[in-house]
Amino acid sequence: MKTVTKDMIITDLLQVDRGLAAILMSHGMNCVGCPAAQGETLEEAAIGHGMDIDSLINEMNEFLAGQTA
């Protein structure tokens, strides 16, 4: 199973599953189209948006687990 980690670059994260973009956007993280997505990690983006990185990672990994179930 694919998993999300806090050190993943946003563009690499979106390569795992395009559905993860909807999760980012639902939290106000419009990183999907941001030029910083080419070099910013998920953790850096979460800090920049004042989000709890562990909560975000859990949500994304639960989504991925549901895709393979």
Secondary structure by P-SEA (a helix, b strand, c coil): cccccccccaaaaaaaccaaaaaaaaaccccccccccccccaaaaaaaacccaaaaaaaaaaaaaaaac
